[in-house]
Amino acid sequence: MEVNTIMSSQIMELHHTVQMSMMQNALNLNTVVATELLKDLQQQQVAIHPYKGSVIDISL
């Protein structure tokens, strides 16, 4: 095997490894953000309906 071929193969493997590492980091970051959003969602108060449960005078 030529040195060029060996180096080319190693560079392709390194490129693949770096891509996979970057993808894994992005997925981890997205998971952390999604988890934080879900936690915040549970802490939010329910929006009050503008008239539900209120007495409305509809006399004519």
Helices and strands as residue ranges (DSSP letters): H 3-43
